Amino acid sequence: MKLYIAILIAIAMAGCGGRSATPPPQSAWQTFEASDASFQIDFPGAPETWVTDFESPAYGKTTVQHVSVTFSTMTYGVSYNDYPRMLSETEEKTELDNTKTVPGLIESSKVKIGNTTAVQVVSNNWGLYQVGLYFIHDSRRLYSIQIGGPQDPREDKATVDLFFDSFTLDETPTGPQK
């Protein structure tokens, strides 16, 4: 989990100029649909996509998909990966509990995304704020949805809500059911 937070912080650094953090109007946002049609989300601009590989001591090799856009001083992003195997309920809980170890943790709470419980984490590390939502779908895929930058994203609740609320998940199972 720490890898995903570090990646977003690195991405957010590129957007840390002196410009305003005001996003474009809602009508200018663009809908992104994952190539596997598993989710869609609206971004304030055309997002970039890339892939990284990660070796987890507990789960082995996994490929992490990234989608993000930097608008003004803020970075909006989604990262997701499929674990090499289905996770037990205990493993899912442990993975989500790891979000509470992010450097500069300000608060952590549980929220609902559709029928799924997610963990919302707010942090400020090295002058970069981040609000992130983390959840595991179908015991197999970890999603991380974040907004980060030099200003606390919560100061613009309408934009945070617009971004997070635009996320829709295809509830079709991705693997064998428990």
Helices and strands as residue ranges (DSSP letters): H 2-14, G 26-28, E 30-33, E 39-43, E 48-56, E 60-71, E 74-82, H 89-97, G 98-101, E 105-113, E 116-125, E 128-137, E 141-149, G 153-156, H 157-165, E 168-169
